[in-house]
Amino acid sequence: ILSKRFFSTAMKKAKIYTRTGDKGTTSLYNGERKPKTDHTFEVLGLIDHLNSQIGVAKEHCLVDLNGKSKDFDERKELEYIQSRLFEIGSHVATPRDSDRGEGDKKVYTAFDNSHIDMLETWIDQHDENLPPLTTFILPGGGVGSSMLHLCRTSCRTVERNLFKLVEDGKADENVGKYINRLSDYFFTLARIISHKGEYEETNYVSEKKQKFMEEKKDD
């Protein structure tokens, strides 16, 4: 029979802070310790930032749709994506070109092609329910849609920095492809939320074209 002392010791809650990073270094998932200024940590921070923005976007989408969760089925998609971003973080924190973490950790943090396929399926499904684009549109169309556009631009920032790791052999191409496709997903979903909330899309207007049309009208 296990004693109460055993359970109190085994289940002791870990502290949030460790103090191990106080001197400007921190550990990767594979056990390597590197300066916090290393580009890998920049990418990890950008992924975390994007994930947090998705959380904010979810709540704003609910508000835009009058709090009716049944009208926001895409919430499950966003939460699925948030989980995949955690996995991409683990992948990035296990550099492919390092001897550390060989075997189980590299296998465990491999990123599967099927996640890219799923994103493409969602994009195609949503796009079927949208009117075709005839020109560029301005970010907007409600707060939820605007936040998804912000997620899109943050995703592009992740992509630009992540591909440096891909080029250096520290991350697989699959994670780069996923992030590339993810920005397209955010663009499509932003339009979906705007239409569901009955907001009008604002088209980009060329100043030169507008001036030309006005002059033509005056003639």
Buried (B, 14 or more C-beta within 10 A) or exposed (E): EEEEEEEEEEEEEEEEEEEEEEEEBBEBBBEBEBEEEBBBBBBBBBBBEBBEBBEBBBEBBBEBBEEEEEBBEBBEBBEBBBEBBEBBBBBBBBBBEBEEBEEEBBEEBBBEEEBBEBBEEBBEEBBEEEEEEEEEBEBBBBBBBBBBBBBBBBBBBBBEBBBBBBEEEBBBEBBBBBBBBBBBBBBBBBBBBBBBBEBEBEEEEEEEEEEEEEEEEEE
